[in-house]
Every structure is written in structure tokens, then in C-alpha cells.
Amino acid sequence: MRQRHGSLLNTYNERLRDNPNVQGKIIVKWSINQSGIVVAGEILYSELDDETFKQSILRDIKSWTFPQINIPDDLTTVTHWFAFSKDTPLRPVFSSGNSITERPTRP
């Protein structure tokens, strides 16, 4: 997951230019198909008072790809939190938490 943080930090830096007060925690849930493509995403919780930034986060996550899983019709669901805060105007702080990954059980 950490290798994907760069895209979210870039999005945060860009958003700070238009809204220097944006900060807070967000919990996002997304689904990955057997090919490693994010096929759905939704915000479960957000302290962010910036709809544009929230939608940008979702757009970033939906552009991510993951390793393929060789199980037909597999769908993996991930729930993960991210926190954005301003340390200084030029050094935003970004952190994230542990993922909860759900995989369907097969009969």
C-alpha cells in the first residue's frame, strides 16, 4: 500500500493550493477484481470538509492496479484509512492505517 501513497500526497499538495485548510481523516473502501483492477470505491467516513478533495482521493484509488489473482471471479475488498494534516504549508503530513482485506469464501 505504501508505494501508492505518492499519488495521494501529490493530490493533497495540489489541493492545498486551493484550500489551505483541508485536513482530516478519511476511510475508503474499494474492490479489486481478479485482474488487479480497482472496480469500485466508496468513502465510508470522512472528516474532510472538501468534496473536491474527497472525489480526487477516490479517483486516485480507482486508478491503482494490484497484482493479479488467479482465482476466477475473485473480488477482494479493502478498507483503509488515510489522514492528511498540515505540518507547515510546504510540508504536509500524510499517514495511513492498516488495511482490512475481505475475500469471499469459496464453496
C-alpha positions as a printed NumPy array, in Angstrom:
array([[  0.   ,   0.   ,   0.   ],
       [  2.804,   2.414,   0.83 ],
       [  4.042,   2.518,  -2.76 ],
       [  0.724,   4.13 ,  -3.724],
       [  0.883,   6.907,  -1.12 ],
       [  2.776,   9.185,  -3.511],
       [ -0.277,   9.738,  -5.692],
       [ -2.395,  10.724,  -2.689],
       [  0.287,  13.029,  -1.307],
       [  0.556,  14.735,  -4.714],
       [ -3.222,  15.155,  -4.801],
       [ -3.138,  16.617,  -1.279],
       [ -0.355,  19.063,  -2.176],
       [ -2.32 ,  20.222,  -5.222],
       [ -5.499,  20.667,  -3.193],
       [ -3.701,  22.686,  -0.502],
       [ -3.057,  25.378,  -3.117],
       [ -6.804,  25.972,  -3.476],
       [ -7.85 ,  25.098,   0.057],
       [ -5.003,  25.598,   2.545],
       [ -7.202,  24.47 ,   5.447],
       [ -8.068,  20.994,   4.191],
       [ -7.052,  18.275,   6.624],
       [ -8.541,  15.283,   8.367],
       [ -9.077,  11.557,   8.231],
       [-10.902,   9.549,   5.585],
       [-11.825,   5.867,   5.429],
       [-12.172,   4.413,   1.949],
       [-13.389,   1.01 ,   0.818],
       [-12.557,  -0.35 ,  -2.624],
       [-12.886,  -3.607,  -4.543],
       [-10.195,  -5.214,  -6.697],
       [-11.046,  -7.79 ,  -9.356],
       [ -9.011, -10.873, -10.285],
       [ -7.035,  -8.823, -12.822],
       [ -5.864,  -6.399, -10.126],
       [ -8.076,  -3.531, -11.301],
       [ -9.995,  -1.395,  -8.812],
       [-13.592,  -1.776,  -9.953],
       [-15.42 ,   0.157,  -7.219],
       [-14.709,   2.56 ,  -4.402],
       [-16.604,   4.47 ,  -1.773],
       [-15.962,   6.772,   1.156],
       [-17.152,   5.209,   4.41 ],
       [-16.196,   8.089,   6.71 ],
       [-14.619,  11.487,   6.268],
       [-13.558,  14.42 ,   8.401],
       [-12.566,  16.27 ,   5.233],
       [-14.777,  19.264,   4.52 ],
       [-13.764,  19.379,   0.865],
       [-15.839,  17.426,  -1.642],
       [-13.373,  18.091,  -4.47 ],
       [-10.518,  16.56 ,  -2.475],
       [-12.617,  13.544,  -1.44 ],
       [-13.529,  12.83 ,  -5.061],
       [ -9.875,  13.236,  -6.08 ],
       [ -8.886,  10.624,  -3.493],
       [-11.452,   8.202,  -4.914],
       [-10.273,   8.912,  -8.456],
       [ -6.659,   8.209,  -7.45 ],
       [ -7.559,   4.934,  -5.751],
       [ -9.633,   3.813,  -8.735],
       [ -6.559,   4.321, -10.947],
       [ -4.401,   1.953,  -8.875],
       [ -3.603,  -1.556, -10.043],
       [ -2.658,  -4.543,  -7.93 ],
       [ -1.114,  -7.931,  -8.69 ],
       [ -3.385, -10.358, -10.488],
       [ -5.056, -13.119,  -8.522],
       [ -5.518, -16.306, -10.478],
       [ -8.885, -17.165,  -8.997],
       [-11.785, -16.818, -11.454],
       [-14.347, -14.192, -10.478],
       [-12.333, -13.198,  -7.398],
       [-13.196,  -9.86 ,  -5.806],
       [-11.1  ,  -8.538,  -2.931],
       [-12.432,  -5.682,  -0.807],
       [-10.056,  -3.386,   1.058],
       [-10.976,  -0.858,   3.757],
       [ -8.194,   1.585,   4.623],
       [ -7.863,   4.923,   6.409],
       [ -5.762,   7.893,   5.395],
       [ -5.032,  11.034,   7.412],
       [ -3.973,  14.373,   5.964],
       [ -2.667,  17.236,   8.069],
       [ -0.602,  20.353,   7.564],
       [  2.717,  20.353,   9.398],
       [  3.735,  23.558,   7.65 ],
       [  2.359,  24.963,   4.388],
       [  5.159,  23.356,   2.384],
       [  5.422,  20.107,   4.346],
       [  2.052,  18.395,   4.563],
       [  1.923,  15.248,   6.633],
       [  0.245,  12.143,   5.331],
       [ -0.307,   8.866,   7.148],
       [ -2.424,   5.806,   6.689],
       [ -3.516,   2.846,   8.715],
       [ -3.814,  -0.867,   8.442],
       [ -5.992,  -2.272,   5.721],
       [ -8.817,  -4.649,   6.326],
       [ -8.985,  -7.024,   3.399],
       [-12.018,  -9.171,   2.755],
       [-12.002, -12.053,   0.319],
       [-15.072, -14.133,  -0.411],
       [-15.049, -17.678,   0.801],
       [-15.342, -20.281,  -1.906],
       [-17.641, -23.306,  -1.511]])
